[in-house]
Amino acid sequence: MQTMLLYLLIMAVVVAVVFAVVWFVFGRGEDLPPLEKGTTPTRLPRAGITGDDVRAVTFTQSFRGYSTGEVDWVVEKLARELDELRGVVRDLQDRALEDGAGADMSTSRADAGGDTQGRS
């Protein structure tokens, strides 16, 4: 019985040593070394975010999912971009309404001016 326990203990030590050697020689199986603390692979352009930019976003994985700081940053950036785009759309719609109202006013004035000239 003691030889069996000794055999199992020696096998566990050998497996642990082989695992440690493989771990240090081959690393964690990543193509790139791990990122330094405080850096992130998350990138988005300053303005003009496209759907492909959002689809290409990657987050650093943490113990319970993704880094909340990175996710919050991306969500805030997308929210600002949406607010800006909606503001531009609102401005363009307001201009179109003003141009449409101005065109209606000018056509009604032209019609009124044409009537007075025809009566004289």
C-alpha positions as CSV (number, residue, x, y, z in Angstrom):
1,M,0.0,0.0,0.0
2,Q,2.9,2.4,0.8
3,T,4.5,1.7,-2.5
4,M,1.3,2.5,-4.3
5,L,1.0,5.9,-2.5
6,L,4.6,6.6,-3.1
7,Y,4.1,5.8,-6.8
8,L,1.0,8.1,-7.0
9,L,2.9,10.9,-5.2
10,I,5.9,10.6,-7.6
11,M,3.5,10.6,-10.6
12,A,1.8,13.8,-9.3
13,V,5.1,15.5,-8.9
14,V,6.2,14.5,-12.4
15,V,2.9,15.7,-13.9
16,A,3.2,19.0,-12.1
17,V,6.8,19.5,-13.2
18,V,5.9,18.7,-16.9
19,F,2.9,21.0,-16.7
20,A,5.1,23.9,-15.3
21,V,7.8,23.4,-17.9
22,V,5.2,23.4,-20.7
23,W,3.5,26.4,-19.2
24,F,6.7,28.5,-19.1
25,V,8.0,27.3,-22.5
26,F,4.8,27.7,-24.5
27,G,3.0,30.4,-22.5
28,R,-0.8,30.7,-22.1
29,G,-1.5,29.9,-25.7
30,E,-2.0,33.5,-26.8
31,D,-0.6,34.9,-30.1
32,L,0.5,38.1,-28.4
33,P,1.8,38.7,-24.9
34,P,-0.8,39.9,-22.4
35,L,-1.4,43.7,-22.3
36,E,0.1,45.8,-19.6
37,K,-2.1,47.0,-16.8
38,G,-4.1,50.1,-17.7
39,T,-4.0,49.6,-21.5
40,T,-6.8,48.3,-23.7
41,P,-7.3,46.9,-27.1
42,T,-10.6,48.7,-27.4
43,R,-10.4,51.3,-30.1
44,L,-13.0,53.5,-31.9
45,P,-12.4,56.5,-34.2
46,R,-12.9,60.0,-32.8
47,A,-15.8,60.7,-35.0
48,G,-17.7,59.0,-37.8
49,I,-18.2,55.6,-36.1
50,T,-19.4,53.0,-38.6
51,G,-21.1,49.7,-38.0
52,D,-17.9,47.9,-38.9
53,D,-16.0,49.9,-36.2
54,V,-18.5,48.7,-33.6
55,R,-18.4,45.1,-34.8
56,A,-14.6,45.2,-34.6
57,V,-14.6,46.3,-30.9
58,T,-12.9,43.8,-28.6
59,F,-12.8,44.0,-24.8
60,T,-10.3,42.7,-22.3
61,Q,-11.8,39.7,-20.5
62,S,-11.7,39.8,-16.8
63,F,-12.6,37.2,-14.2
64,R,-16.3,37.7,-14.5
65,G,-16.7,38.8,-18.1
66,Y,-15.4,41.9,-19.7
67,S,-13.7,44.9,-18.2
68,T,-16.5,47.3,-17.2
69,G,-14.4,50.4,-17.7
70,E,-13.9,49.5,-21.4
71,V,-17.6,48.6,-21.9
72,D,-18.7,51.8,-20.3
73,W,-16.3,53.8,-22.4
74,V,-17.6,52.3,-25.7
75,V,-21.2,52.8,-24.7
76,E,-20.6,56.4,-23.8
77,K,-18.7,57.0,-27.0
78,L,-21.5,55.5,-29.1
79,A,-24.1,57.5,-27.1
80,R,-22.3,60.7,-27.8
81,E,-22.0,59.8,-31.5
82,L,-25.7,59.0,-31.7
83,D,-26.6,62.3,-29.9
84,E,-24.4,64.2,-32.4
85,L,-25.9,62.5,-35.4
86,R,-29.5,63.0,-34.2
87,G,-28.6,66.7,-33.7
88,V,-27.4,67.0,-37.2
89,V,-30.5,65.3,-38.5
90,R,-32.7,67.6,-36.4
91,D,-30.9,70.7,-37.8
92,L,-31.3,69.5,-41.4
93,Q,-35.0,68.8,-40.8
94,D,-35.4,72.3,-39.4
95,R,-33.6,73.8,-42.3
96,A,-35.8,71.8,-44.7
97,L,-38.9,73.0,-43.0
98,E,-37.7,76.6,-43.1
99,D,-36.8,76.3,-46.7
100,G,-40.2,74.8,-47.5
101,A,-42.0,77.6,-45.6
102,G,-39.8,80.2,-47.3
103,A,-40.6,78.7,-50.7
104,D,-44.3,78.7,-49.9
105,M,-44.1,82.4,-48.9
106,S,-42.2,83.4,-52.0
107,T,-44.6,81.6,-54.3
108,S,-47.6,83.1,-52.6
109,R,-46.0,86.6,-52.9
110,A,-45.3,86.0,-56.6
111,D,-48.9,84.9,-57.2
112,A,-50.1,88.0,-55.4
113,G,-47.8,90.3,-57.3
114,G,-48.8,88.7,-60.6
115,D,-52.5,89.4,-59.9
116,T,-51.9,93.1,-59.2
117,Q,-50.0,93.5,-62.4
118,G,-52.6,91.7,-64.4
119,R,-55.4,94.0,-63.0
120,S,-53.8,97.2,-64.0
